[in-house]
């Protein structure tokens, strides 16, 4: 069994060199989009929680996984055509700029969705 992380910093320290900077960048984008949210580890990856978990993210060798839930992916599907997606995940390649404005929009949508 792998390492059980308790903080986002612990998690980030174990990432492949290729994804560390992008993982730190998405962390800051999420933090600014949801300033009342707290960082937690959920499913052994970083997440931001505001009553409930808003979003998760994870770093891999060739992409950053962003997990806002299936509802958000359905809502923003027209904005996500340039990215690989699945039911609850979006993959942002590490060799391309992160779509900060889109990530912020998705996070703000999740804040609103979970407040209702």
Beta strands, then each sheet from edge to edge (+ up, - down):
strand 1: 38-42
strand 2: 45-49
strand 3: 53-59
strand 4: 63-67
strand 5: 84-85
strand 6: 90-93
sheet 1: 1+ 2- 3+ 4- 6+ 5-
end
